[in-house]
Every structure is written in structure tokens, then in C-alpha cells.
Amino acid sequence: MVKSGLQACRRVIRVGPLLLFFVCAPLVVVAQKKENVRVMGLVELYGISASIVYGEEDEFSANLLLEFLKPHLKGIKEFPAKGTKPRNDDLVIYVGSFDKNSPSARTFKSLGYSLNWDALTEGSFLLKTFRKEGKTTIFVTGKDWLGTLYAAQDLKDCYLRIEMGRVLLNELNLTERAQLKYRWFRVLDRRTNWQAAETGVGSGTEAAGSSKPDTYRGRLKAIVDYMSERRLNGLTLSGFPGAPEGGVAAAQELCKYALERGVRVLLRIGLTGAEGVFSEGDHAFNLNAWAKAHPELRAVDKAGAFRDGTLCPEKMENRQRYREGLQWLFQNFQVGGVSLELEPFFVCYSEDCKSARQTMGGSDPDYSKDLARFVGFIAEEVSKLNPKAWVTYLSGTGFDIESIQTSSAGAMPLGQRAAFPPEFIRKIPEFALAQWELVPMLKAGIWPSPFKAPGKHGLGLIRWSAGTASTPQEVYWKRMEAITHHTISSNLEGLVTYGQLSADNPAAELNYLIFSALAFNPAADLDEFFRFKVSRLYGGEEAARRLSKILQLLEDETGMLAKNYDEALRLSKQGAELSDRNGKERWTRLIQYIEGLKK
């Protein structure tokens, strides 16, 4: 019987070899009709037979679940969907989209279910459990292989758990829609400290530390693992690692590793020394090496002097160098795209560039004109090599009137004003993704903006968590909410932030958590997010509720709130006492972080 009020309810049903154990959480089952509840009580799973049936693109996702469950469900086996009929085991987990897993599609339909997949986007997924006559069926089903991967990660990390040797699963009836297509990290400094990062939520039994070696390549793999589990799908790098730990084979391995985990590697390409297919060493496609070998091809400053470590965008030899570099890049590596960037206020004053800007005409500043010509050329070359590659560029500005005038994209002579909306957008291929600076708009009090981002495709760039391990970090929970809630209405299709710091840093991890949740769905239910996801990190639901209060005390839409640090520290110590053993280490780090804020 289901008991009312605040009492939990339990009932045990033994049918054949499979035991189903239900725990109805207080105030959840009794407060809502079952068909409206996305995540329900716990079921204990075990039986004589168990199987995972996976689609042709979904073996990696199936293996994630198999590796998690096999130590506890000894008889579980994997089967490819092709040539397999719907199974009748005590536990069946169907993994993969319905068009790649026909047994899953037939079983789903036979149970009287339907779902309009056409209304869902790339990366969306379904997690659905069904129980009848002592048997359990779980649908781990994506719109595509990427959605299936996200579904498998969520099932493993958030809804399956191991307690005293038992496998417990929440009853599930949820569909997650990827509202924003692009969800990216930028990691541009090899001093990133991810070698000690925790690479996932873990099994629900203990935190899982990274076993990657302490090399730059190992740190990048740790970042990829973390991004995959957080549904982040693009990683911008300043270049591949050079010798001694890098090279062609290492770069190829990194791209393959990221791609099978749903993360595209995007290389930063520009006109200054920070750019390079290889960011270090004497490789032919390292910009510094090329500029040193061909000093006459460097950019020129306003005084007419050559600038070391830069290239003139109009020199035909430089364009041919980029053309050959891109061909080599896309022929040899599974890169997901490129990020085209100029350093702030970069302008080349060579005679070729001055003539090109004069020919362009219009009211854009010189910076934006150089940007438009460079991006337009590279974007077209990339499109010829791989039409599906992502091509993005940094606009250098927000998309409101004041940002256009005051940013690096609006460096105009005294008395002149930049065009609004900016003209450079129309000079760049419309498939290219413009990145707009959102933090200056928020600080200036013009967010949400009355304007929409110009152009067909745009992303919001959030320059937070961009420091080093020695730099004090702020929590941006409320400010992240303020930005993301107006992303879609601002004509933006995605969000980008920095992933430089390891998630061992409590402020960085909290920022990554809220960013990844709201970048996937800006209207995400944060109460549900705390209950089923944050609780697995911080040692239970009650401890997670304490964390929610702490975050409200630490920061609001205007910034950090020093007056509340003492109360936040007190609640943190309470949270540590309430936490189970899985969350103790995180609470220790959070307490140390808040104590550091008070100094």
C-alpha cells in the first residue's frame, strides 16, 4: 500500500527470479500523478538473465553500461541489434536510436508507446523503464547516436546506483531535448591542471579519480571525459601538443578519442603566434615557425614596422600556407572544425591590407574588416574540405550598440562610430558561427538585450573560469542563470565558456555544472537537477539542498556577496555532516574554498 503524508512507502514483489524493490520518495509519488512524474522510486535489479541490445552506432554507449553493471549482474551480456529479435530476459536494456535498433523500436511500439522524434533535436534522448510480470525493460534511446550516449551517461551516473552490493534504478519516464545545439569549452593554456580532475559523477559508490597520465595529452583526455558526461560537444584548443609528448600520432589519437565520446575538437586558427595547427615546436604548420622563416610575410603595425609572430592576411603566400595547412589537417585528423580568432585590436597596416580595407568600404572599424576577410577566406576553404565541419569565429564584441562602439571590434578614430548592426556579418559566409561577448553586456546592465544577435548563426561567449589554479575563482551560478535564460530569445544557438581549471576546484566545478545543464536546456528544472545529479556528487539529497542554500548566499546577479561568507561556511559544515561518504571530499574542498574567500 502507498502510505500518505511524509512516510516513505515500500513494497516487495517476488515474481520468478527477479526481485523488484520499490522505494517511494516522500512527497513525490503522493503529490503527482504517476504519468506526470519523470523520475520515480527505486527498483532493485537482479535475475538469472540480463542483456544489453545495442544499435550499430552504439557499441561504445552499451559498453559504458556493461562495464558498470557486469561486476554486480554477473550474467549480463551484450548483443548487437542487427540479427537479434526482441529478447525476453529478466532485464533487457535497449541502447540506440530506433532506426539503428529495430528490436528496441518493435518492443517500444508493442508496449503501446509512441514518441514524436521529429520534434526533438540532435542530442535529445529518452530514458524509459517498463516492468511487467517480473521482467524489466529499459529504453536508452537517442534521437541519434549522440543522444544515446547522453542517455547512457545519465542512466549510469544519475539513476543507477550500487548500495551494499545491490543494483538500484530509478523508475524513469523522461525525455530530454537539446535546446541549444552548441555547448563548448575553450582550453587555450597547457598549464591546465586537469591531471587531478575527477572525470565523472561516478558509480554512486565512490568518486572516480582520473587515471590519465600527467601529460598535456592526458589532461586533454580528462577534459574530454568530463565534457562527454556533461553533454558538452565542442573543445577549442590553441593547437595540438608539440614534441616531445605530441606529434601527429598523438593528435590523431586525441581527435578519435574525443569524437567517439561526442566531443568535436576545434583548432584555433588566427594571424598571431597563439595560433597553430601545432602550437609548439618547429612544425611546418606552426605560425611562429612560418613567420620566422618568412619575415617579409609578417603583419605590419601602424608605424610601418613588422610585428614578430604575426602574418599579413593579404599576402598570397600566407593564404597558400593556410590552404595547404587546412588540407593537411582535414586529411589526417578527425577534427570537428576550426575557431578563427584575431587578438584584440589586431590590425595589419601593410599596403595590401590598407588597399583591401579601402576596397571593402563601409563603416566597420579596421579590426572587423581584417577579421571579415580572414574568416571569409578560411571558412570557404574549410567548407570545400568538409562541409559538415563547424567553423566559428570570435566577433570581438557584444551585439548591442554600446558594445560595438567600445570593444576591440569598434576601435574607431575619434568622432566616428562603428556601423550597427555590424557590416562584417554580411561579408562572412552565413554558415559560420559568430561568437558574441555576453559578459560585458551583463555587466553593463543591458542583458537581456533589446537587440538580437545579427547573422544566421550565433553563439554566446562567457569569459568566466578562464584563470589559472592560483587565481581566486568566483561562483557564477546566478549570473550563469541570468545569461542562459535569454539565450534562445537572443537568436543564439549555443554557449561557450572556459574549461581551463580542473573540476577539483569547487568553484570551477559548480560553474561547469550549471553551465552544462543550462547550455543543454536553458529552461532546465534546477530542483530536479539538484535532486538527481548534484546529490550524487555532494552526498545525498539533504546535503544537496544545503548546497543550494549556500550558492544563494555566495552570489547574486551582481557578483559575490562577502557579507554572507560566514553563514555559507556554517551551512557548508552542516552539509559535510549530512553527506554520505561519496560527497565528503567535495564538502572538504568547498569548506576550504569558502575559508579562502574570507581571508
C-alpha positions as CSV (number, residue, x, y, z in Angstrom):
1,M,0.0,0.0,0.0
2,V,1.1,3.6,-0.6
3,K,1.2,5.5,2.6
4,S,0.3,9.2,2.6
5,G,1.9,12.1,4.3
6,L,5.6,12.2,4.9
7,Q,6.2,8.5,5.3
8,A,8.1,6.6,2.6
9,C,6.4,3.6,1.2
10,R,7.9,0.2,0.4
11,R,6.6,-2.9,-1.2
12,V,8.3,-6.0,-2.3
13,I,7.1,-8.2,-5.2
14,R,8.8,-11.6,-5.9
15,V,8.0,-12.9,-9.3
16,G,10.2,-15.7,-10.6
17,P,13.9,-15.0,-10.4
18,L,13.7,-11.2,-10.4
19,L,13.0,-9.2,-7.3
20,L,11.5,-5.7,-7.7
21,F,12.0,-3.4,-4.7
22,F,10.2,-0.1,-4.7
23,V,11.1,2.9,-2.5
24,C,8.6,5.8,-3.0
25,A,10.3,9.0,-2.1
26,P,8.3,11.2,0.4
27,L,6.0,13.8,-1.2
28,V,6.8,12.7,-4.8
29,V,4.6,9.8,-5.6
30,V,1.8,11.0,-3.5
31,A,1.9,14.6,-4.8
32,Q,1.8,14.0,-8.5
33,K,0.0,11.6,-10.9
34,K,2.4,8.9,-12.0
35,E,2.2,9.8,-15.7
36,N,3.5,13.3,-15.0
37,V,6.5,12.2,-12.9
38,R,9.8,11.9,-14.8
39,V,11.8,10.2,-12.2
40,M,10.2,7.9,-9.6
41,G,11.1,5.4,-6.9
42,L,13.9,2.9,-6.8
43,V,13.9,-0.6,-8.2
44,E,16.4,-3.3,-7.3
45,L,17.6,-5.3,-10.3
46,Y,18.9,-8.8,-10.5
47,G,17.9,-12.0,-12.1
48,I,19.1,-15.1,-13.9
49,S,19.3,-13.4,-17.3
50,A,20.1,-9.9,-18.4
51,S,21.1,-8.4,-21.7
52,I,22.0,-5.2,-23.5
53,V,20.9,-4.9,-27.1
54,Y,22.7,-2.1,-28.9
55,G,22.3,-0.4,-32.3
56,E,25.1,-0.4,-35.0
57,E,26.4,3.0,-33.9
58,D,26.0,2.5,-30.1
59,E,28.5,-0.1,-29.0
60,F,30.5,2.5,-27.1
61,S,27.4,3.6,-25.1
62,A,26.5,-0.1,-24.5
63,N,29.9,-0.8,-23.2
64,L,29.6,2.1,-20.6
65,L,26.6,0.3,-19.1
66,L,28.1,-3.2,-19.4
67,E,31.3,-2.1,-17.6
68,F,29.2,-0.5,-14.8
69,L,26.8,-3.4,-14.4
70,K,28.8,-6.5,-15.0
71,P,30.6,-6.7,-11.6
72,H,27.1,-6.7,-10.0
73,L,25.0,-8.6,-12.5
74,K,27.2,-11.5,-13.4
75,G,25.1,-12.9,-16.2
76,I,24.6,-9.7,-18.2
77,K,25.6,-10.0,-21.9
78,E,25.7,-7.7,-24.9
79,F,24.1,-8.3,-28.3
80,P,24.2,-6.2,-31.5
81,A,20.7,-5.3,-32.6
82,K,21.3,-6.5,-36.2
83,G,20.0,-10.1,-36.5
84,T,18.6,-10.0,-32.9
85,K,14.9,-10.5,-32.1
86,P,13.3,-8.7,-29.1
87,R,14.6,-10.5,-26.0
88,N,12.7,-12.0,-23.1
89,D,15.3,-11.8,-20.4
90,D,14.6,-10.8,-16.8
91,L,16.3,-7.5,-17.6
92,V,16.7,-6.1,-21.1
93,I,18.4,-2.8,-21.9
94,Y,17.8,-1.5,-25.4
95,V,20.6,1.0,-26.4
96,G,20.4,3.1,-29.5
97,S,18.0,5.1,-31.7
98,F,15.0,3.3,-33.1
99,D,16.3,3.5,-36.7
100,K,19.5,1.7,-35.7
101,N,18.0,-0.7,-33.2
102,S,14.9,-2.4,-34.7
103,P,14.3,-4.8,-31.7
104,S,14.0,-1.7,-29.5
105,A,11.6,0.0,-31.9
106,R,9.4,-3.1,-32.2
107,T,9.3,-3.6,-28.4
108,F,8.5,0.1,-27.7
109,K,5.7,0.0,-30.2
110,S,4.3,-3.3,-28.9
111,L,4.0,-1.8,-25.4
112,G,1.7,0.9,-26.8
113,Y,4.2,3.7,-26.6
114,S,5.0,6.4,-29.2
115,L,7.2,9.4,-29.4
116,N,7.4,12.2,-32.0
117,W,11.1,12.1,-32.7
118,D,10.7,14.7,-35.4
119,A,10.0,17.3,-32.7
120,L,13.4,16.5,-31.0
121,T,16.8,17.8,-31.9
122,E,20.2,16.2,-32.3
123,G,21.4,15.0,-28.9
124,S,17.9,14.6,-27.4
125,F,17.1,11.3,-25.8
126,L,14.5,9.1,-24.0
127,L,15.0,7.1,-20.8
128,K,12.1,4.8,-20.1
129,T,11.6,1.8,-17.8
130,F,8.8,-0.8,-18.1
131,R,8.0,-3.6,-15.7
132,K,5.6,-6.5,-16.2
133,E,5.4,-10.0,-14.8
134,G,8.7,-9.9,-13.1
135,K,10.7,-8.5,-16.0
136,T,12.2,-5.1,-16.6
137,T,12.8,-3.3,-19.9
138,I,14.9,-0.1,-20.1
139,F,15.0,2.0,-23.2
140,V,18.2,4.0,-23.6
141,T,17.2,5.7,-26.8
142,G,18.6,8.8,-28.5
143,K,17.4,10.8,-31.4
144,D,20.8,9.9,-32.8
145,W,24.0,8.2,-31.5
146,L,24.9,11.3,-29.6
147,G,21.6,11.4,-27.8
148,T,22.0,7.7,-27.0
149,L,25.5,8.4,-25.5
150,Y,24.0,11.1,-23.3
151,A,21.2,8.8,-22.2
152,A,23.7,6.1,-21.3
153,Q,25.8,8.5,-19.3
154,D,22.8,9.8,-17.4
155,L,21.5,6.4,-16.7
156,K,24.9,5.3,-15.3
157,D,25.7,8.4,-13.4
158,C,22.4,9.6,-12.1
159,Y,19.8,6.9,-11.9
160,L,21.7,3.7,-11.4
161,R,23.5,3.2,-8.1
162,I,25.1,0.4,-6.1
163,E,24.3,0.1,-2.4
164,M,25.6,-2.8,-0.3
165,G,26.1,-4.9,-3.5
166,R,22.6,-4.2,-4.8
167,V,21.9,-2.5,-8.2
168,L,19.2,0.1,-7.7
169,L,17.5,2.0,-10.5
170,N,15.0,4.9,-10.5
171,E,11.9,4.2,-12.5
172,L,12.1,6.5,-15.4
173,N,9.8,8.2,-17.9
174,L,11.8,11.2,-19.2
175,T,12.6,12.8,-22.4
176,E,15.5,15.4,-22.6
177,R,15.5,17.8,-25.5
178,A,18.8,19.5,-26.5
179,Q,17.6,23.1,-26.8
180,L,21.0,24.5,-27.7
181,K,23.0,22.8,-30.4
182,Y,26.4,24.0,-29.5
183,R,27.9,23.6,-26.0
184,W,31.6,24.2,-25.8
185,F,34.7,24.5,-23.7
186,R,37.8,26.6,-24.5
187,V,41.1,25.4,-23.2
188,L,43.9,27.6,-24.6
189,D,46.7,27.2,-22.0
190,R,48.6,24.0,-21.5
191,R,49.0,24.9,-17.8
192,T,45.5,23.5,-17.2
193,N,45.6,21.4,-14.1
194,W,43.1,18.7,-15.1
195,Q,45.5,15.9,-14.4
196,A,44.0,15.6,-10.9
197,A,40.4,16.1,-12.2
198,E,37.5,13.9,-11.4
199,T,36.2,12.7,-14.7
200,G,32.6,12.0,-13.9
201,V,29.8,11.6,-11.4
202,G,31.0,8.1,-10.8
203,S,29.0,5.0,-9.9
204,G,27.2,6.3,-6.9
205,T,29.6,4.4,-4.6
206,E,32.7,6.5,-4.7
207,A,34.3,9.3,-6.6
208,A,36.3,8.3,-9.6
209,G,39.7,9.9,-10.0
210,S,41.3,10.3,-13.4
211,S,43.9,7.6,-14.2
212,K,45.2,9.6,-17.2
213,P,49.0,10.3,-17.1
214,D,50.2,13.7,-16.1
215,T,50.9,14.9,-19.6
216,Y,49.1,17.6,-21.6
217,R,47.6,14.9,-23.8
218,G,46.4,13.1,-20.7
219,R,44.9,16.3,-19.3
220,L,43.1,16.9,-22.5
221,K,41.6,13.4,-22.4
222,A,40.4,14.0,-18.8
223,I,38.7,17.2,-20.1
224,V,37.0,15.2,-22.9
225,D,35.8,12.6,-20.4
226,Y,34.3,15.3,-18.2
227,M,32.7,17.1,-21.2
228,S,31.1,13.9,-22.5
229,E,29.4,13.2,-19.2
230,R,28.2,16.8,-19.1
231,R,26.8,16.8,-22.7
232,L,29.3,19.3,-23.9
233,N,30.2,18.8,-27.6
234,G,33.0,21.1,-28.7
235,L,36.5,21.7,-27.4
236,T,38.5,24.6,-28.7
237,L,42.3,24.2,-28.4
238,S,45.1,26.6,-29.3
239,G,46.7,23.8,-31.2
240,F,47.8,20.2,-30.9
241,P,50.6,19.4,-28.4
242,G,54.0,19.5,-30.0
243,A,57.1,17.4,-29.2
244,P,58.1,15.6,-27.1
245,E,54.7,14.4,-25.9
246,G,52.7,15.3,-29.0
247,G,53.1,14.9,-32.7
248,V,50.9,13.5,-35.5
249,A,50.0,10.2,-33.9
250,A,49.2,11.7,-30.5
251,A,47.0,14.3,-32.2
252,Q,45.2,11.7,-34.2
253,E,44.6,9.7,-31.1
254,L,43.2,12.7,-29.3
255,C,40.7,13.5,-32.1
256,K,39.5,9.9,-32.3
257,Y,39.2,9.7,-28.5
258,A,37.1,12.9,-28.4
259,L,34.9,12.1,-31.3
260,E,33.8,8.7,-30.0
261,R,32.8,10.5,-26.8
262,G,30.7,13.1,-28.7
263,V,33.2,15.9,-28.4
264,R,34.5,17.7,-31.5
265,V,38.0,19.2,-31.4
266,L,38.2,22.6,-32.9
267,L,41.6,24.2,-33.5
268,R,42.1,27.9,-33.0
269,I,43.5,29.5,-36.2
270,G,44.5,33.1,-36.4
271,L,47.1,35.6,-37.5
272,T,49.2,35.7,-34.4
273,G,51.6,33.4,-32.6
274,A,49.0,31.9,-30.3
275,E,47.6,30.1,-33.4
276,G,48.9,27.0,-35.0
277,V,47.8,23.6,-36.0
278,F,50.7,22.7,-33.8
279,S,51.0,25.3,-31.1
280,E,54.6,24.4,-30.3
281,G,57.9,23.4,-31.9
282,D,59.2,23.8,-35.5
283,H,56.4,22.0,-37.3
284,A,55.7,23.4,-40.8
285,F,52.2,24.5,-39.7
286,N,53.3,26.3,-36.6
287,L,52.7,30.0,-37.2
288,N,55.8,31.3,-35.3
289,A,58.0,28.9,-37.3
290,W,56.5,30.1,-40.6
291,A,56.8,33.8,-39.6
292,K,60.4,33.3,-38.6
293,A,61.2,31.6,-41.9
294,H,59.4,34.2,-43.9
295,P,59.8,37.6,-42.1
296,E,58.7,39.5,-45.2
297,L,55.2,38.0,-44.8
298,R,54.6,39.3,-41.3
299,A,51.9,41.8,-40.4
300,V,52.8,45.5,-40.1
301,D,52.0,47.8,-37.2
302,K,50.7,51.4,-37.6
303,A,54.2,52.8,-37.6
304,G,55.1,50.6,-40.5
305,A,57.3,48.1,-38.6
306,F,57.0,44.3,-38.9
307,R,55.3,42.5,-36.0
308,D,57.1,39.3,-34.8
309,G,54.9,36.2,-34.6
310,T,52.2,37.6,-36.9
311,L,51.1,37.1,-40.5
312,C,49.6,39.6,-43.0
313,P,46.2,38.2,-44.1
314,E,46.5,39.6,-47.6
315,K,49.8,38.0,-48.7
316,M,49.2,35.3,-51.2
317,E,52.0,33.2,-49.8
318,N,50.3,33.2,-46.4
319,R,47.0,32.3,-47.9
320,Q,48.5,29.4,-49.7
321,R,50.2,28.3,-46.4
322,Y,46.8,28.3,-44.7
323,R,45.2,26.4,-47.7
324,E,47.9,23.7,-47.5
325,G,47.7,23.5,-43.7
326,L,43.9,23.1,-43.8
327,Q,44.2,20.4,-46.4
328,W,46.8,18.5,-44.4
329,L,44.7,19.0,-41.2
330,F,41.4,17.6,-42.6
331,Q,43.1,14.8,-44.5
332,N,45.0,13.5,-41.5
333,F,42.8,14.2,-38.4
334,Q,39.2,13.8,-37.3
335,V,38.9,17.4,-36.3
336,G,35.4,18.8,-35.8
337,G,36.1,22.2,-37.1
338,V,38.1,25.4,-36.5
339,S,37.8,28.5,-34.4
340,L,39.0,31.7,-36.2
341,E,40.4,34.4,-34.0
342,L,42.3,37.6,-34.0
343,E,43.9,39.0,-30.9
344,P,42.1,42.1,-29.6
345,F,42.6,45.3,-31.7
346,F,44.7,43.4,-34.3
347,V,45.0,45.4,-37.5
348,C,47.6,44.9,-40.2
349,Y,48.8,48.1,-41.8
350,S,50.6,46.6,-44.8
351,E,49.9,48.3,-48.1
352,D,48.0,45.2,-49.2
353,C,45.7,45.3,-46.2
354,K,45.1,49.0,-46.4
355,S,44.1,48.7,-50.0
356,A,41.8,45.8,-49.2
357,R,40.0,47.7,-46.5
358,Q,39.6,50.7,-48.7
359,T,38.0,48.5,-51.4
360,M,35.6,47.0,-48.8
361,G,34.2,50.4,-48.0
362,G,31.5,50.7,-45.3
363,S,31.7,51.9,-41.7
364,D,33.1,48.9,-39.9
365,P,36.4,49.5,-37.9
366,D,39.6,48.2,-39.4
367,Y,39.7,45.3,-37.0
368,S,36.4,44.0,-38.2
369,K,37.4,44.4,-41.8
370,D,40.5,42.4,-41.4
371,L,38.5,39.8,-39.4
372,A,35.9,39.5,-42.2
373,R,38.4,39.0,-44.9
374,F,40.4,36.4,-42.9
375,V,37.3,34.5,-41.7
376,G,35.7,34.5,-45.1
377,F,38.7,33.0,-46.8
378,I,39.3,30.3,-44.2
379,A,35.6,29.4,-43.9
380,E,35.3,28.9,-47.6
381,E,38.4,26.7,-47.7
382,V,37.2,24.6,-44.8
383,S,33.8,24.2,-46.4
384,K,35.4,22.7,-49.5
385,L,37.3,20.2,-47.4
386,N,34.5,19.2,-45.1
387,P,31.0,20.8,-45.5
388,K,30.0,19.4,-42.1
389,A,32.8,20.9,-40.1
390,W,32.0,23.6,-37.6
391,V,33.5,27.0,-38.5
392,T,33.3,29.6,-35.7
393,Y,34.9,33.0,-35.1
394,L,35.2,35.5,-32.3
395,S,33.5,38.7,-33.2
396,G,35.3,40.6,-30.5
397,T,32.2,42.4,-29.3
398,G,28.7,42.0,-27.8
399,F,25.8,42.6,-30.2
400,D,24.3,45.7,-28.6
401,I,25.0,49.3,-29.8
402,E,27.4,50.3,-27.0
403,S,29.5,47.1,-27.1
404,I,30.0,47.6,-30.8
405,Q,31.4,51.0,-30.2
406,T,33.7,50.2,-27.2
407,S,35.0,46.7,-27.9
408,S,38.0,45.7,-30.0
409,A,35.6,45.4,-32.9
410,G,34.7,49.1,-32.5
411,A,38.1,50.7,-32.3
412,M,37.2,53.7,-34.5
413,P,39.0,57.0,-35.0
414,L,37.8,59.8,-32.6
415,G,34.5,61.2,-33.7
416,Q,33.5,58.2,-35.8
417,R,31.1,55.4,-34.9
418,A,31.0,51.8,-36.0
419,A,28.1,50.5,-38.1
420,F,25.2,49.0,-36.3
421,P,24.4,46.2,-36.9
422,P,28.0,45.5,-37.9
423,E,28.6,45.2,-41.6
424,F,31.2,42.4,-41.3
425,I,28.5,39.8,-40.6
426,R,27.2,40.1,-44.2
427,K,30.8,39.6,-45.6
428,I,31.3,36.3,-43.9
429,P,29.6,33.0,-45.1
430,E,26.4,32.6,-43.2
431,F,27.2,29.0,-42.2
432,A,30.0,30.4,-39.9
433,L,29.1,30.7,-36.2
434,A,29.8,34.1,-34.7
435,Q,30.7,34.2,-31.1
436,W,29.4,37.3,-29.2
437,E,30.7,38.5,-25.9
438,L,28.0,38.3,-23.3
439,V,29.7,39.2,-20.0
440,P,30.3,42.9,-20.9
441,M,26.6,43.1,-21.8
442,L,25.6,41.6,-18.4
443,K,28.0,43.9,-16.5
444,A,26.6,47.0,-18.4
445,G,23.1,46.1,-17.4
446,I,21.9,45.5,-21.0
447,W,21.1,41.9,-20.6
448,P,18.7,40.6,-21.7
449,S,19.3,42.8,-24.7
450,P,16.6,44.5,-26.6
451,F,18.6,43.5,-29.7
452,K,19.0,40.1,-31.2
453,A,22.4,38.7,-32.3
454,P,22.8,39.6,-36.0
455,G,23.5,36.9,-38.6
456,K,22.0,33.5,-39.2
457,H,24.1,31.5,-36.6
458,G,25.4,32.9,-33.3
459,L,26.9,31.7,-30.0
460,G,27.3,33.4,-26.7
461,L,30.8,33.5,-25.3
462,I,31.1,33.6,-21.5
463,R,34.6,34.5,-20.3
464,W,34.4,33.0,-16.8
465,S,36.6,30.4,-15.2
466,A,39.4,31.4,-17.5
467,G,42.1,31.8,-14.9
468,T,44.8,29.5,-13.5
469,A,44.8,27.4,-10.4
470,S,46.5,30.2,-8.4
471,T,43.8,32.7,-9.4
472,P,40.9,33.1,-6.9
473,Q,37.7,31.9,-8.6
474,E,34.2,33.2,-8.2
475,V,31.0,31.2,-8.3
476,Y,28.8,32.3,-11.2
477,W,25.7,30.3,-10.5
478,K,23.1,33.2,-10.5
479,R,24.9,35.1,-13.2
480,M,25.0,32.0,-15.4
481,E,21.3,31.6,-15.0
482,A,20.8,35.3,-15.9
483,I,22.7,34.8,-19.1
484,T,21.4,31.4,-20.3
485,H,17.7,32.1,-19.7
486,H,17.7,34.6,-22.5
487,T,20.0,32.8,-24.9
488,I,17.4,31.4,-27.4
489,S,15.3,34.6,-27.4
490,S,18.6,36.5,-28.3
491,N,19.0,34.4,-31.5
492,L,21.8,32.4,-30.1
493,E,22.2,28.6,-30.8
494,G,24.8,27.8,-28.3
495,L,27.1,28.8,-25.4
496,V,30.9,28.7,-25.0
497,T,32.9,29.1,-21.7
498,Y,36.4,28.3,-20.5
499,G,37.2,24.9,-19.1
500,Q,40.8,25.7,-18.1
501,L,40.5,24.7,-14.4
502,S,40.1,21.2,-13.1
503,A,36.8,20.3,-11.6
504,D,38.8,19.6,-8.4
505,N,38.4,23.4,-7.9
506,P,35.0,23.6,-6.2
507,A,34.0,27.0,-7.7
508,A,35.1,25.8,-11.2
509,E,33.1,22.6,-10.8
510,L,30.0,24.4,-9.7
511,N,30.3,26.7,-12.6
512,Y,30.7,23.8,-15.0
513,L,27.7,22.0,-13.6
514,I,25.3,24.9,-14.0
515,F,26.8,25.8,-17.4
516,S,26.4,22.3,-18.8
517,A,22.9,21.9,-17.5
518,L,21.6,25.2,-18.9
519,A,23.7,25.1,-22.1
520,F,21.8,21.9,-22.9
521,N,18.4,23.3,-21.8
522,P,18.2,26.9,-20.6
523,A,14.8,26.1,-19.0
524,A,16.1,23.1,-17.1
525,D,14.4,22.3,-13.8
526,L,17.1,23.1,-11.3
527,D,15.3,21.5,-8.4
528,E,15.4,18.2,-10.3
529,F,19.0,18.9,-11.3
530,F,20.0,19.2,-7.6
531,R,17.9,16.2,-6.5
532,F,19.2,13.6,-9.1
533,K,22.5,14.9,-10.2
534,V,24.2,17.3,-7.7
535,S,23.1,15.0,-4.9
536,R,25.2,12.2,-6.4
537,L,28.2,14.4,-6.1
538,Y,27.6,16.0,-2.7
539,G,26.4,13.0,-0.8
540,G,22.7,12.9,-0.9
541,E,19.6,15.0,-1.4
542,E,19.6,16.7,2.0
543,A,23.3,17.7,1.5
544,A,22.4,18.9,-2.0
545,R,19.7,21.1,-0.5
546,R,22.3,22.7,1.8
547,L,24.5,23.4,-1.2
548,S,21.6,25.1,-3.0
549,K,21.2,27.5,0.0
550,I,25.0,28.1,0.1
551,L,25.0,29.1,-3.6
552,Q,22.2,31.6,-3.0
553,L,24.3,33.1,-0.2
554,L,27.6,33.3,-2.0
555,E,26.5,35.2,-5.1
556,D,23.7,37.0,-6.8
557,E,23.2,38.7,-10.2
558,T,25.6,41.5,-9.2
559,G,28.5,39.3,-8.0
560,M,29.9,37.7,-4.9
561,L,28.4,38.5,-1.5
562,A,31.1,38.8,1.1
563,K,28.7,39.6,3.8
564,N,27.3,36.1,3.6
565,Y,30.6,34.1,3.8
566,D,30.2,33.3,7.5
567,E,26.8,31.8,7.1
568,A,27.8,30.0,3.9
569,L,30.7,28.5,5.9
570,R,28.4,27.4,8.7
571,L,26.0,25.7,6.2
572,S,28.9,24.0,4.5
573,K,30.0,22.4,7.7
574,Q,26.4,21.2,8.2
575,G,26.4,19.8,4.6
576,A,29.6,17.9,5.3
577,E,27.9,16.3,8.4
578,L,24.8,15.4,6.3
579,S,26.8,14.0,3.4
580,D,27.3,10.3,2.8
581,R,30.9,9.1,2.2
582,N,30.6,9.8,-1.5
583,G,30.4,13.5,-1.0
584,K,32.8,14.1,1.9
585,E,35.8,15.1,-0.2
586,R,33.8,17.7,-2.2
587,W,32.5,19.2,1.0
588,T,36.0,19.4,2.4
589,R,37.2,21.3,-0.7
590,L,34.1,23.6,-0.6
591,I,34.8,24.5,3.1
592,Q,38.4,25.2,2.2
593,Y,37.3,27.4,-0.7
594,I,34.9,29.5,1.5
595,E,37.6,29.8,4.2
596,G,39.9,31.2,1.4
597,L,37.2,33.7,0.4
598,K,37.2,35.1,4.0
599,K,40.9,35.8,4.1
